[in-house]
Amino acid sequence: MADKDLYSGLIRLHILHHACQEPIFGVGIMEELARHGYRLSPGTLYPLLHSLEERGYLRSSGKSAGGQSRREYRATPKGRKALTAATVKVRELFSELLEDAHPEDSPLRESAGARELMKELLIQLRDGAKNVPEPKAQAMLETSAEVVKGLLKAFDDYEKKHRL
């Protein structure tokens, strides 16, 4: 991955986000990160997990499943608090990046329809999370709803800043 030093903080936040949702383990989080374009080797990921644990953001425990043992990581209260604070900073950065990417004459400035679509999507994701019986599917829908909620917030912040 080019410019990996720029992404290291995002990777840590991504890991922390998932550890707040449910227990994570090495191979599973490597696959999740790969879905988002972050290709980490075990030699990169495990020191990162250990570092997050040493700093008090994660707590790990050994778990046996099907004759195999693996280490699970969960977010600590400190980790949850740090993620909440980071969310504010990421939202602020996203808003600035959006502002720089879309000048005054951008179609984004006239996209009230996009807001309505996002609101509808948010409702559908939340309803889906309530109605699907599988916990992993629920978590995925809830996470997606939070992402859309964050996008709506960033969109609103952008509009307030520019009085659209």
Summary of the structure (lengths in Angstrom):
residues: 164
radius of gyration: 18.2
end to end distance: 37.9
largest distance: 60.7
contacts: 424
relative contact order: 0.10
helix: 72%
strand: 11%
